[in-house]
């Protein structure tokens, strides 16, 4: 059976644990819960035996806390695999584990990032080979909105397949939650051309919308959705995703993301990253 990997977070009573366990039950996946603990024992300047005892105690205390948390949600006889890992850079462990038999990674969202530090969230967003669900503290409510966002105008076959995967995944989650699904297509007007008055933003966007109409019809048929499920908006992609999610009061946003590495990953965020920095709702990201 495929697994759903839950990354437990001690800071906020771990919204990811409850969300992940509920999703695992809905999706018929085997949940696996992992937590991390670490401290630089070399800085304590103690002998090896003392350091080993400290490490053992910290691991034991963290596991006891995690077991109590899982039991409070799933019951005492839950049978869920729980482990605590001694690691500082936890994203490497998560990514390696996810490559084996995981369908999705569930983690509470943290948004701290700078040129000097890339958070675990951003590492997973860029490098994790399976979908990553970053959750907020808000509870899911049945009958709410799920929003997917796609690039309908792309000519790339890889991105076209990603569009399909995003919408079909979003439809699956919407069905589980008895939620209405909306698919956002953003028309990003070239800012330079608009500023130079070479194009009229509204007219240009309307022309693009008309040009995309045949693709919309084909895509709606391909994904089994009515045309009424699709929304076209004009504006910067990242900001438009955030504003539309807020307007719809979406409890989940599903989008595709293309990971970057090296210097580009530090300096240039893709559309999903730009939106994630501002979104206040759960976000599921998929890769090609």
CORKAFEN-V421987 format. One record per backbone hydrogen bond with DSSP energy under -0.5 kcal/mol. NH is the residue of the N-H (numbers start at 1). CO is the residue of the C=O. If there is no record, write none. Layout:
nh:co
NH:CO
NH:CO
//
This chain:
nh:co
3:101
4:30
5:3
5:104
6:4
6:32
7:5
7:106
8:6
8:34
13:10
14:9
17:14
18:14
19:15
20:16
21:17
22:18
23:19
24:20
25:21
26:22
27:23
28:24
29:24
30:2
31:29
32:4
33:81
34:6
35:83
37:85
41:39
43:40
44:41
45:42
46:41
51:47
52:48
53:49
54:50
55:51
56:52
57:53
58:54
59:55
60:56
61:57
62:58
63:59
64:60
65:61
66:62
67:63
68:64
69:65
70:66
71:67
72:68
73:69
73:70
74:70
75:71
78:75
78:76
81:31
83:33
85:35
87:37
87:85
90:88
92:89
93:89
94:90
95:91
96:92
97:93
98:94
99:95
100:97
101:97
102:98
103:3
104:3
105:131
106:5
107:133
108:7
109:135
114:117
117:114
119:117
123:119
124:120
125:121
126:122
127:123
128:124
131:103
132:285
133:105
134:132
134:283
135:107
135:133
143:177
144:141
145:249
146:180
147:252
148:182
149:254
150:184
152:150
154:151
160:156
161:157
162:158
163:159
164:160
165:161
166:162
167:163
168:164
169:165
170:166
171:167
172:168
173:169
174:170
175:171
176:172
177:173
178:175
179:174
180:144
182:146
183:229
184:148
184:182
185:231
186:150
186:184
187:233
188:186
189:187
194:190
195:191
196:192
197:194
198:193
199:193
201:199
204:200
205:201
206:202
207:203
208:204
209:205
210:206
211:207
212:208
213:209
213:210
216:212
217:213
218:214
219:215
220:216
221:217
222:218
223:219
224:220
225:220
229:226
230:227
231:183
233:185
235:187
240:236
241:237
242:238
243:239
244:240
245:241
246:242
247:243
248:244
249:245
250:245
251:145
252:145
253:282
254:147
255:284
256:149
257:286
259:257
264:261
265:261
266:262
266:263
267:263
268:264
269:267
274:270
275:271
276:272
277:273
278:275
279:275
282:251
283:134
284:253
285:132
285:283
286:255
//
